[in-house]
């Protein structure tokens, strides 16, 4: 099932994906809700988050998603709205490697992923989802890291399958991978 208006923006670290997604949201001519997924763990990361905050217009609404991204999306969604979710990479990291160490079981994690996928498919507004493409390098050392890379790759594939458009960012340039008007 293809979601009616879902844009998926992928890219590596510092590829320009968040700034591009923010420009898409701003150009939608709709009220924007920014759904943040980060858990701030240290000062350096807090500065990164502040950089993102400073770049966003003050009139955008903010929802901090926590573990239940499906619920956050449903609360933000509306036929006249634009919802920007930034980003799946940090949300999944929070599920698999939470700061408090209380990771979800694999069944509970899969339930969260499925709930989010269903919320995307049911969305009525314009949805923009950001995620890192981290599977382009070597196979990482360590079972935990490989598990994370594998799970993010699978999640990215799930979202891309239901997206109307997929854009890969490289060096600040948007490369349309799945055009919005592609034949089915």
Backbone as a printed PyTorch tensor [residue, N CA C, xyz], in Angstrom:
tensor([[[  0.8390,  -1.1910,   0.0000],
         [  0.0000,   0.0000,   0.0000],
         [  0.8770,   1.2440,   0.0000]],

        [[  0.6240,   2.1400,  -0.8970],
         [  1.3610,   3.4020,  -0.9870],
         [  0.5780,   4.4640,  -0.2310]],

        [[  1.2750,   5.1510,   0.6710],
         [  0.6610,   6.2350,   1.4310],
         [  0.3700,   7.4070,   0.4870]],

        [[ -0.7110,   8.1430,   0.7120],
         [ -1.1040,   9.2110,  -0.2150],
         [ -0.0580,  10.3130,  -0.4070]],

        [[  0.6430,  10.7500,   0.6290],
         [  1.6010,  11.8510,   0.4870],
         [  2.7260,  11.6750,   1.5010]],

        [[  3.5810,  10.7060,   1.2370],
         [  4.6900,  10.3880,   2.1350],
         [  6.0020,  10.5310,   1.3810]],

        [[  6.8310,  11.4630,   1.8460],
         [  8.1650,  11.6570,   1.2920],
         [  9.1730,  11.1270,   2.2920]],

        [[ 10.0700,  10.2750,   1.8210],
         [ 11.1060,   9.6690,   2.6490],
         [ 12.4450,  10.2330,   2.2080]],

        [[ 13.1730,  10.8550,   3.1430],
         [ 14.4510,  11.4870,   2.8490],
         [ 15.5480,  10.7220,   3.5900]],

        [[ 16.4490,  10.1550,   2.8170],
         [ 17.5610,   9.3670,   3.3570],
         [ 18.8910,  10.0500,   3.0590]],

        [[ 19.8830,   9.7310,   3.8510],
         [ 21.2240,  10.2260,   3.5610],
         [ 22.1630,   9.8840,   4.6890]],

        [[ 23.4300,  10.0980,   4.4480],
         [ 24.4400,   9.8650,   5.4740],
         [ 24.5230,  11.0310,   6.4420]],

        [[ 25.4150,  10.9000,   7.3980],
         [ 25.6410,  11.9780,   8.3540],
         [ 26.1090,  13.2280,   7.6140]],

        [[ 25.5270,  14.3600,   7.9440],
         [ 25.8500,  15.6590,   7.3590],
         [ 25.6460,  15.6930,   5.8430]],

        [[ 24.6810,  14.9430,   5.3570],
         [ 24.3810,  14.9370,   3.9210],
         [ 23.4170,  16.0490,   3.5360]],

        [[ 22.7960,  16.6920,   4.5280],
         [ 21.8320,  17.7490,   4.2550],
         [ 20.3870,  17.2790,   4.2980]],

        [[ 20.1610,  16.0720,   4.7970],
         [ 18.8080,  15.4940,   4.7630],
         [ 17.8230,  16.2590,   5.6390]],

        [[ 18.2080,  16.6470,   6.8280],
         [ 17.2770,  17.3650,   7.7060],
         [ 16.9440,  18.7420,   7.1490]],

        [[ 17.9470,  19.4640,   6.6900],
         [ 17.6990,  20.7970,   6.1250],
         [ 16.8070,  20.6970,   4.8850]],

        [[ 17.0440,  19.6940,   4.0570],
         [ 16.2100,  19.4940,   2.8710],
         [ 14.7730,  19.1910,   3.2810]],

        [[ 14.5930,  18.2940,   4.2490],
         [ 13.2490,  17.9430,   4.7170],
         [ 12.5520,  19.1670,   5.3080]],

        [[ 13.2920,  20.0030,   6.0240],
         [ 12.7130,  21.2260,   6.5800],
         [ 12.2680,  22.1740,   5.4690]],

        [[ 13.0460,  22.2640,   4.3970],
         [ 12.6410,  23.1090,   3.2600],
         [ 11.3710,  22.5630,   2.6080]],

        [[ 11.2870,  21.2380,   2.4650],
         [ 10.0670,  20.6330,   1.9210],
         [  8.8550,  20.9740,   2.7850]],

        [[  9.0190,  20.8370,   4.0970],
         [  7.9140,  21.1340,   5.0180],
         [  7.5100,  22.5970,   4.9130]],

        [[  8.4940,  23.4880,   4.9080],
         [  8.1970,  24.9240,   4.8280],
         [  7.4890,  25.2770,   3.5240]],

        [[  7.8320,  24.5960,   2.4480],
         [  7.2330,  24.9080,   1.1440],
         [  5.8730,  24.2380,   0.9410]],

        [[  5.4270,  23.4570,   1.9110],
         [  4.1410,  22.7470,   1.7710],
         [  2.9440,  23.6820,   1.8950]],

        [[  3.1350,  24.8900,   2.4200],
         [  2.0550,  25.8620,   2.6410],
         [  1.0090,  25.3070,   3.6020]],

        [[  1.4360,  24.4360,   4.5080],
         [  0.5570,  23.8490,   5.5240],
         [  1.1600,  24.1170,   6.8990]],

        [[  0.3420,  24.0960,   7.9300],
         [  0.9080,  24.1450,   9.2820],
         [  1.7900,  22.9180,   9.4960]],

        [[  2.9670,  23.1140,  10.0940],
         [  3.9460,  22.0390,  10.2480],
         [  4.0480,  21.6240,  11.7130]],

        [[  4.0650,  20.3110,  11.9110],
         [  4.4090,  19.7470,  13.2180],
         [  5.6870,  18.9540,  13.0420]],

        [[  6.6760,  19.2870,  13.8410],
         [  7.9740,  18.6120,  13.8230],
         [  7.9380,  17.5580,  14.9220]],

        [[  8.1440,  16.3060,  14.5360],
         [  8.1770,  15.2100,  15.5000],
         [  9.6370,  14.8300,  15.7070]],

        [[ 10.1370,  15.1280,  16.9000],
         [ 11.5320,  14.8640,  17.2490],
         [ 11.6460,  13.4950,  17.9100]],

        [[ 12.7130,  12.7830,  17.5780],
         [ 12.8800,  11.4250,  18.1070],
         [ 14.1200,  11.2620,  18.9740]],

        [[ 14.9180,  12.3080,  19.1210],
         [ 16.2050,  12.1910,  19.8130],
         [ 16.0400,  12.1400,  21.3310]],

        [[ 16.9230,  11.3840,  21.9480],
         [ 17.1120,  11.3900,  23.3990],
         [ 18.4680,  12.0530,  23.6280]],

        [[ 18.4800,  13.1880,  24.2970],
         [ 19.7270,  13.9210,  24.5000],
         [ 20.5190,  13.2540,  25.6150]],

        [[ 21.7200,  12.7680,  25.2430],
         [ 22.5190,  11.9980,  26.1870],
         [ 23.7380,  12.7470,  26.7120]],

        [[ 24.1890,  13.7820,  25.9910],
         [ 25.3920,  14.4890,  26.4260],
         [ 25.3950,  15.9080,  25.8480]],

        [[ 26.3660,  16.6880,  26.2560],
         [ 26.4470,  18.0800,  25.8430],
         [ 26.6500,  18.2610,  24.3550]],

        [[ 27.4910,  17.4340,  23.7610],
         [ 27.7410,  17.5510,  22.3220],
         [ 26.4640,  17.2960,  21.5420]],

        [[ 25.7040,  16.2880,  21.9580],
         [ 24.4600,  15.9790,  21.2480],
         [ 23.4230,  17.0730,  21.4960]],

        [[ 23.4200,  17.6420,  22.6820],
         [ 22.5070,  18.7530,  22.9790],
         [ 22.7820,  19.9280,  22.0400]],

        [[ 24.0500,  20.1800,  21.7270],
         [ 24.3870,  21.2550,  20.7780],
         [ 23.8770,  20.9280,  19.3800]],

        [[ 23.9440,  19.6690,  18.9900],
         [ 23.4080,  19.2630,  17.6770],
         [ 21.9000,  19.5180,  17.6170]],

        [[ 21.2110,  19.1300,  18.6700],
         [ 19.7610,  19.3270,  18.7210],
         [ 19.4380,  20.8140,  18.6970]],

        [[ 20.2000,  21.6160,  19.4200],
         [ 19.9630,  23.0610,  19.4400],
         [ 20.1630,  23.6720,  18.0540]],

        [[ 21.1350,  23.1650,  17.3050],
         [ 21.3470,  23.6260,  15.9260],
         [ 20.0900,  23.3800,  15.0920]],

        [[ 19.4860,  22.2060,  15.2420],
         [ 18.2430,  21.8900,  14.5210],
         [ 17.1080,  22.8130,  14.9750]],

        [[ 16.9920,  23.0080,  16.2790],
         [ 15.9320,  23.8810,  16.8090],
         [ 16.0540,  25.3030,  16.2710]],

        [[ 17.2680,  25.8190,  16.2600],
         [ 17.4870,  27.2020,  15.8170],
         [ 17.1360,  27.3840,  14.3480]],

        [[ 17.2440,  26.3410,  13.5680],
         [ 16.9720,  26.4170,  12.1370],
         [ 15.4760,  26.3770,  11.8260]],

        [[ 14.6820,  25.8130,  12.7290],
         [ 13.2380,  25.6640,  12.4830],
         [ 12.4890,  26.9500,  12.8100]],

        [[ 11.4460,  27.2380,  12.0290],
         [ 10.6000,  28.3880,  12.3610],
         [  9.9390,  28.2050,  13.7340]],

        [[  9.8220,  29.2890,  14.4780],
         [  9.2540,  29.2270,  15.8220],
         [  7.7860,  28.8170,  15.8290]],

        [[  7.0580,  29.0840,  14.7350],
         [  5.6260,  28.7760,  14.7130],
         [  5.3350,  27.2890,  14.4460]],

        [[  6.3550,  26.5070,  14.1210],
         [  6.1270,  25.0730,  13.9510],
         [  5.8400,  24.4500,  15.3140]],

        [[  4.8750,  23.5630,  15.3380],
         [  4.6040,  22.8220,  16.5630],
         [  5.6650,  21.7450,  16.7360]],

        [[  5.8760,  21.3170,  17.9680],
         [  6.8610,  20.2870,  18.2760],
         [  6.2110,  19.1960,  19.1140]],

        [[  6.4560,  17.9610,  18.7180],
         [  6.0850,  16.7960,  19.5240],
         [  7.3520,  15.9790,  19.7160]],

        [[  7.6720,  15.6590,  20.9520],
         [  8.7920,  14.7620,  21.2310],
         [  8.2140,  13.3670,  21.3470]],

        [[  8.6220,  12.4900,  20.4380],
         [  7.9380,  11.2160,  20.2370],
         [  8.1500,  10.1870,  21.3320]],

        [[  9.3250,  10.0840,  21.8890],
         [  9.5910,   8.9740,  22.7930],
         [  9.5500,   7.6580,  22.0230]],

        [[  9.2070,   6.5860,  22.7010],
         [  9.2020,   5.2610,  22.0680],
         [  8.0370,   5.0480,  21.1190]],

        [[  6.9270,   5.7440,  21.3470],
         [  5.7080,   5.4790,  20.5690],
         [  5.5660,   6.4920,  19.4310]],

        [[  6.3180,   6.2520,  18.3650],
         [  6.3020,   7.1550,  17.2230],
         [  4.9650,   7.1020,  16.4880]],

        [[  4.3200,   5.9400,  16.4800],
         [  3.0000,   5.8290,  15.8310],
         [  2.0030,   6.7630,  16.4970]],

        [[  1.9900,   6.7980,  17.8140],
         [  1.0770,   7.6790,  18.5380],
         [  1.4000,   9.1440,  18.2530]],

        [[  2.6840,   9.4870,  18.2450],
         [  3.0780,  10.8720,  17.9560],
         [  2.6140,  11.2800,  16.5650]],

        [[  2.7650,  10.3920,  15.5860],
         [  2.3220,  10.6970,  14.2290],
         [  0.8140,  10.8800,  14.1790]],

        [[  0.0830,  10.0030,  14.8280],
         [ -1.3790,  10.1130,  14.8140],
         [ -1.8520,  11.4130,  15.4730]],

        [[ -1.1780,  11.8350,  16.5450],
         [ -1.5440,  13.0930,  17.2080],
         [ -1.2550,  14.2970,  16.3240]],

        [[ -0.1970,  14.2300,  15.5240],
         [  0.2080,  15.3580,  14.6940],
         [ -0.5300,  15.4190,  13.3660]],

        [[ -1.0090,  14.2910,  12.8970],
         [ -1.5680,  14.1800,  11.5480],
         [ -2.9100,  14.8870,  11.4240]],

        [[ -3.1560,  15.3530,  10.2330],
         [ -4.4300,  15.9520,   9.8530],
         [ -4.3730,  16.2400,   8.3660]],

        [[ -5.4970,  16.2100,   7.7060],
         [ -5.5220,  16.4000,   6.2680],
         [ -4.9250,  17.7030,   5.7900]],

        [[ -4.9310,  18.7170,   6.6480],
         [ -4.4130,  20.0230,   6.2620],
         [ -3.0130,  20.2760,   6.7940]],

        [[ -2.3850,  19.2870,   7.3950],
         [ -1.1100,  19.4800,   8.0850],
         [  0.0530,  18.8430,   7.3380]],

        [[  1.2480,  19.2810,   7.6890],
         [  2.4910,  18.6480,   7.2660],
         [  3.1920,  18.1850,   8.5330]],

        [[  3.5720,  16.9220,   8.5570],
         [  4.2850,  16.3560,   9.7000],
         [  5.6820,  15.9720,   9.2400]],

        [[  6.6860,  16.4810,   9.9340],
         [  8.0870,  16.1620,   9.6490],
         [  8.6320,  15.3370,  10.8110]],

        [[  9.0310,  14.1100,  10.5220],
         [  9.6000,  13.2120,  11.5360],
         [ 11.1010,  13.1410,  11.3150]],

        [[ 11.8690,  13.5560,  12.3240],
         [ 13.3240,  13.5860,  12.2130],
         [ 13.9250,  13.0310,  13.5040]],

        [[ 14.4630,  11.8450,  13.5240],
         [ 14.6340,  10.9090,  12.4270],
         [ 14.4490,   9.4730,  12.9100]],

        [[ 14.2490,   8.5730,  11.9640],
         [ 14.0690,   7.1550,  12.2920],
         [ 15.3220,   6.5440,  12.9030]],

        [[ 16.4820,   7.0360,  12.5090],
         [ 17.7520,   6.5050,  12.9990],
         [ 17.8300,   6.6000,  14.5240]],

        [[ 17.5070,   7.7660,  15.0430],
         [ 17.5770,   7.9750,  16.4890],
         [ 16.4420,   7.2710,  17.2160]],

        [[ 15.2520,   7.2280,  16.5890],
         [ 14.1310,   6.5260,  17.2080],
         [ 14.4560,   5.0430,  17.3700]],

        [[ 14.9650,   4.4170,  16.3140],
         [ 15.3020,   2.9930,  16.4010],
         [ 16.4210,   2.7540,  17.4080]],

        [[ 17.4030,   3.6370,  17.4440],
         [ 18.4720,   3.5080,  18.4360],
         [ 17.9020,   3.5410,  19.8510]],

        [[ 16.9180,   4.4060,  20.0660],
         [ 16.2770,   4.4770,  21.3790],
         [ 15.5140,   3.2120,  21.7270]],

        [[ 14.9530,   2.5410,  20.7120],
         [ 14.2500,   1.2760,  20.9660],
         [ 15.2270,   0.1430,  21.2580]],

        [[ 16.2920,   0.0680,  20.4480],
         [ 17.2260,  -1.0550,  20.5600],
         [ 18.2760,  -0.8630,  21.6460]],

        [[ 18.6670,   0.3840,  21.8870],
         [ 19.7320,   0.6920,  22.8530],
         [ 19.3280,   1.9000,  23.6940]],

        [[ 18.2680,   1.7770,  24.4870],
         [ 17.7910,   2.9440,  25.2430],
         [ 18.7960,   3.4040,  26.2900]],

        [[ 18.7770,   4.7090,  26.6030],
         [ 19.7250,   5.2530,  27.5790],
         [ 19.6500,   4.5660,  28.9360]],

        [[ 18.4470,   4.1010,  29.3250],
         [ 18.3140,   3.4540,  30.6330],
         [ 18.6620,   1.9670,  30.5840]],

        [[ 19.0110,   1.4590,  29.3990],
         [ 19.4080,   0.0660,  29.2640],
         [ 18.2650,  -0.9270,  29.2100]],

        [[ 17.0190,  -0.4650,  29.3100],
         [ 15.8580,  -1.3640,  29.3180],
         [ 15.3230,  -1.5360,  27.8940]],

        [[ 16.0590,  -2.2910,  27.0830],
         [ 15.6720,  -2.4990,  25.6860],
         [ 14.3810,  -3.2990,  25.6030]],

        [[ 13.6100,  -3.0200,  24.5730],
         [ 12.3890,  -3.7710,  24.3190],
         [ 12.7320,  -5.1810,  23.8450]],

        [[ 11.8560,  -6.1060,  24.0820],
         [ 12.0290,  -7.4450,  23.5120],
         [ 11.9090,  -7.3310,  22.0020]],

        [[ 12.3740,  -8.3340,  21.2820],
         [ 12.2860,  -8.2690,  19.8200],
         [ 10.8300,  -8.2250,  19.3670]],

        [[  9.9300,  -8.9240,  20.0770],
         [  8.5050,  -8.8760,  19.7270],
         [  7.9210,  -7.4790,  19.9740]],

        [[  8.2750,  -6.8650,  21.0930],
         [  7.7760,  -5.5250,  21.4080],
         [  8.3370,  -4.4980,  20.4230]],

        [[  9.5970,  -4.6610,  20.0410],
         [ 10.1990,  -3.7500,  19.0650],
         [  9.4970,  -3.9010,  17.7200]],

        [[  9.2670,  -5.1200,  17.2730],
         [  8.5650,  -5.3500,  16.0080],
         [  7.1590,  -4.7670,  16.0600]],

        [[  6.5010,  -4.8550,  17.1990],
         [  5.1630,  -4.2740,  17.3390],
         [  5.2210,  -2.7630,  17.1490]],

        [[  6.2330,  -2.0940,  17.7350],
         [  6.3850,  -0.6390,  17.5650],
         [  6.6110,  -0.2780,  16.0950]],

        [[  7.4550,  -1.0690,  15.4150],
         [  7.7390,  -0.8090,  14.0090],
         [  6.4810,  -0.9960,  13.1650]],

        [[  5.7350,  -2.0490,  13.4240],
         [  4.5030,  -2.3120,  12.6730],
         [  3.4500,  -1.2420,  12.9300]],

        [[  3.3430,  -0.7920,  14.1850],
         [  2.4000,   0.2810,  14.5170],
         [  2.7590,   1.5680,  13.7800]],

        [[  4.0540,   1.8580,  13.7080],
         [  4.4890,   3.0530,  12.9960],
         [  4.1920,   2.9280,  11.5060]],

        [[  4.4910,   1.7930,  10.9280],
         [  4.2140,   1.5690,   9.5110],
         [  2.7170,   1.7340,   9.2190]],

        [[  1.8760,   1.1990,  10.0830],
         [  0.4190,   1.3410,   9.9080],
         [ -0.0080,   2.8010,  10.0280]],

        [[  0.5830,   3.5390,  10.9710],
         [  0.2500,   4.9590,  11.1260],
         [  0.6530,   5.7490,   9.8770]],

        [[  1.7850,   5.4120,   9.2850],
         [  2.1920,   6.0660,   8.0330],
         [  1.1950,   5.7710,   6.9270]],

        [[  0.8010,   4.5190,   6.8120],
         [ -0.1280,   4.1170,   5.7500],
         [ -1.4900,   4.7860,   5.9130]],

        [[ -1.8780,   5.0740,   7.1500],
         [ -3.1870,   5.6770,   7.4280],
         [ -3.1670,   7.2000,   7.4360]],

        [[ -1.9970,   7.7970,   7.3230],
         [ -1.8700,   9.2530,   7.4530],
         [ -2.6790,   9.9720,   6.3850]],

        [[ -3.2450,  11.1070,   6.7850],
         [ -4.0770,  11.9100,   5.8820],
         [ -3.3610,  13.1450,   5.3750]],

        [[ -2.3940,  13.6420,   6.1260],
         [ -1.6890,  14.8530,   5.7370],
         [ -0.4430,  14.5620,   4.9300]],

        [[  0.3510,  15.5900,   4.7380],
         [  1.6550,  15.4410,   4.0850],
         [  2.6450,  15.0060,   5.1540]],

        [[  3.3160,  13.8890,   4.9200],
         [  4.2620,  13.3460,   5.8860],
         [  5.6450,  13.3210,   5.2500]],

        [[  6.6370,  13.8050,   5.9960],
         [  8.0370,  13.7630,   5.5710],
         [  8.8020,  13.0340,   6.6710]],

        [[  9.4940,  11.9700,   6.2820],
         [ 10.2420,  11.1620,   7.2420],
         [ 11.7130,  11.1960,   6.8570]],

        [[ 12.5820,  11.4170,   7.8430],
         [ 14.0250,  11.4740,   7.6400],
         [ 14.6680,  10.2600,   8.2990]],

        [[ 15.6710,   9.6870,   7.6170],
         [ 16.4320,   8.5790,   8.1980],
         [ 17.8310,   8.5630,   7.6110]],

        [[ 18.7430,   7.9690,   8.3380],
         [ 20.0950,   7.7990,   7.8240],
         [ 20.1680,   6.5430,   6.9670]],

        [[ 20.9650,   6.6220,   5.9260],
         [ 21.3110,   5.4390,   5.1410],
         [ 22.6950,   5.0360,   5.6150]],

        [[ 22.7440,   4.0310,   6.4940],
         [ 24.0220,   3.6690,   7.1020],
         [ 24.5710,   2.3460,   6.5710]],

        [[ 23.9010,   1.7440,   5.6160],
         [ 24.3280,   0.4520,   5.1120],
         [ 25.2310,   0.5050,   3.9050]],

        [[ 25.8440,   1.6410,   3.6320],
         [ 26.6700,   1.7690,   2.4330],
         [ 28.1430,   1.4490,   2.6790]],

        [[ 28.5220,   1.2160,   3.9230],
         [ 29.9280,   0.9700,   4.2420],
         [ 30.2140,  -0.4980,   4.4430]],

        [[ 31.2770,  -0.7540,   5.1240],
         [ 31.6750,  -2.1290,   5.4160],
         [ 30.7480,  -2.7320,   6.4590]],

        [[ 30.7230,  -4.0420,   6.5430],
         [ 29.9480,  -4.7130,   7.5860],
         [ 30.6130,  -4.3790,   8.9170]],

        [[ 29.8340,  -3.8040,   9.8500],
         [ 30.4410,  -3.3600,  11.1070],
         [ 30.8990,  -4.5280,  11.9880]],

        [[ 31.9050,  -4.2530,  12.7950],
         [ 32.3560,  -5.2210,  13.7860],
         [ 31.3860,  -5.2020,  14.9590]],

        [[ 31.1540,  -6.3170,  15.5510],
         [ 30.3040,  -6.4030,  16.7230],
         [ 28.8750,  -6.7560,  16.3770]],

        [[ 28.3540,  -7.7500,  17.0580],
         [ 27.0030,  -8.2520,  16.7770],
         [ 25.9300,  -7.1930,  17.0230]],

        [[ 26.0770,  -6.4040,  18.0800],
         [ 25.0700,  -5.3900,  18.4010],
         [ 24.9850,  -4.3230,  17.3160]],

        [[ 26.1310,  -3.8830,  16.8270],
         [ 26.1500,  -2.8750,  15.7660],
         [ 25.5850,  -3.4470,  14.4710]],

        [[ 25.9650,  -4.6830,  14.1310],
         [ 25.4120,  -5.3130,  12.9290],
         [ 23.9010,  -5.4460,  13.0370]],

        [[ 23.4150,  -5.8110,  14.2120],
         [ 21.9630,  -5.9290,  14.4190],
         [ 21.2800,  -4.5860,  14.1720]],

        [[ 21.8510,  -3.5090,  14.7100],
         [ 21.2700,  -2.1810,  14.5190],
         [ 21.2590,  -1.7970,  13.0350]],

        [[ 22.3730,  -1.9710,  12.3520],
         [ 22.4570,  -1.6290,  10.9270],
         [ 21.4300,  -2.4420,  10.1390]],

        [[ 21.3140,  -3.7240,  10.4410],
         [ 20.3330,  -4.5800,   9.7570],
         [ 18.9050,  -4.0970,  10.0070]],

        [[ 18.5840,  -3.7970,  11.2520],
         [ 17.2260,  -3.3700,  11.5910],
         [ 16.8840,  -2.0240,  10.9660]],

        [[ 17.8380,  -1.1000,  10.9520],
         [ 17.5670,   0.1900,  10.3170],
         [ 17.3820,   0.0100,   8.8160]],

        [[ 18.1880,  -0.8340,   8.2060],
         [ 18.0220,  -1.1090,   6.7810],
         [ 16.6500,  -1.6800,   6.4690]],

        [[ 16.1870,  -2.5990,   7.3110],
         [ 14.8500,  -3.1780,   7.1160],
         [ 13.7530,  -2.1300,   7.3160]],

        [[ 13.9020,  -1.2960,   8.3430],
         [ 12.9200,  -0.2390,   8.5870],
         [ 12.8930,   0.7440,   7.4170]],

        [[ 14.0590,   1.1410,   6.9320],
         [ 14.1110,   2.0520,   5.7870],
         [ 13.4120,   1.4430,   4.5710]],

        [[ 13.5950,   0.1560,   4.3480],
         [ 12.9300,  -0.5090,   3.2220],
         [ 11.4100,  -0.4980,   3.3910]],

        [[ 10.9510,  -0.7200,   4.6110],
         [  9.5080,  -0.7100,   4.8700],
         [  8.9090,   0.6600,   4.5750]],

        [[  9.5780,   1.7060,   5.0280],
         [  9.0660,   3.0550,   4.8120],
         [  9.1480,   3.4150,   3.3250]],

        [[ 10.2470,   3.0780,   2.6740],
         [ 10.3980,   3.3870,   1.2500],
         [  9.3220,   2.6940,   0.4130]],

        [[  8.9300,   1.4960,   0.8070],
         [  7.9220,   0.7450,   0.0450],
         [  6.5690,   1.4470,   0.0430]],

        [[  6.2320,   2.1510,   1.1250],
         [  4.9230,   2.8120,   1.1810],
         [  4.9990,   4.2960,   0.8660]],

        [[  6.2160,   4.8100,   0.6590],
         [  6.3940,   6.2280,   0.3450],
         [  6.0110,   6.5200,  -1.1010]],

        [[  5.4690,   7.7130,  -1.3150],
         [  5.1850,   8.1520,  -2.6770],
         [  6.4460,   8.6920,  -3.3430]],

        [[  7.3710,   9.2040,  -2.5380],
         [  8.6340,   9.7080,  -3.0750],
         [  9.7520,   9.3880,  -2.0970]],

        [[ 10.8990,   8.9680,  -2.6290],
         [ 12.0920,   8.7170,  -1.8240],
         [ 13.2230,   9.5390,  -2.4190]],

        [[ 13.8860,  10.3140,  -1.5590],
         [ 15.0010,  11.1540,  -1.9860],
         [ 16.2230,  10.7860,  -1.1710]],

        [[ 17.3280,  10.5420,  -1.8590],
         [ 18.6060,  10.2580,  -1.2160],
         [ 19.4500,  11.5200,  -1.2880]],

        [[ 19.9370,  11.9710,  -0.1410],
         [ 20.7800,  13.1580,  -0.0930],
         [ 22.2440,  12.7440,  -0.1280]],

        [[ 23.0180,  13.4090,  -0.9740],
         [ 24.4580,  13.1910,  -1.0550],
         [ 25.1100,  14.5500,  -1.2480]],

        [[ 25.9940,  14.9280,  -0.3340],
         [ 26.7190,  16.2000,  -0.4090],
         [ 25.7770,  17.3870,  -0.5760]],

        [[ 24.6210,  17.3240,   0.1090],
         [ 23.6600,  18.4120,   0.0580],
         [ 22.7720,  18.4140,  -1.1720]],

        [[ 22.9280,  17.4140,  -2.0300],
         [ 22.1440,  17.3560,  -3.2660],
         [ 21.0650,  16.2850,  -3.1640]],

        [[ 19.8200,  16.6430,  -3.4870],
         [ 18.7490,  15.6510,  -3.4620],
         [ 18.7360,  14.8080,  -4.7350]],

        [[ 18.8020,  13.5030,  -4.5640],
         [ 18.7420,  12.5710,  -5.6780],
         [ 17.4400,  11.7930,  -5.5460]],

        [[ 16.5040,  12.0350,  -6.4590],
         [ 15.2040,  11.3720,  -6.3680],
         [ 15.3730,   9.9150,  -6.7890]],

        [[ 15.1020,   9.0260,  -5.8550],
         [ 15.2310,   7.5860,  -6.0740],
         [ 13.9070,   6.9830,  -6.5080]],

        [[ 12.8370,   7.4880,  -5.9230],
         [ 11.4770,   7.0320,  -6.2510],
         [ 10.6450,   8.2690,  -6.5130]],

        [[ 10.3920,   8.5630,  -7.7730],
         [  9.6020,   9.7680,  -8.0700],
         [  8.1460,   9.6260,  -7.6380]],

        [[  7.5680,  10.7410,  -7.2680],
         [  6.1820,  10.7560,  -6.8010],
         [  5.2180,  10.2570,  -7.8700]],

        [[  5.5560,  10.3930,  -9.1270],
         [  4.6410,  10.0020, -10.1850],
         [  5.0230,   8.6880, -10.8530]],

        [[  5.8240,   7.8550, -10.1560],
         [  6.2590,   6.6070, -10.7710],
         [  5.0830,   5.6610, -10.9940]],

        [[  5.0970,   4.9250, -12.1080],
         [  4.0050,   3.9830, -12.3640],
         [  4.0590,   2.8400, -11.3720]],

        [[  2.8780,   2.2790, -11.1180],
         [  2.7970,   1.1800, -10.1390],
         [  2.9840,  -0.1430, -10.8080]]])
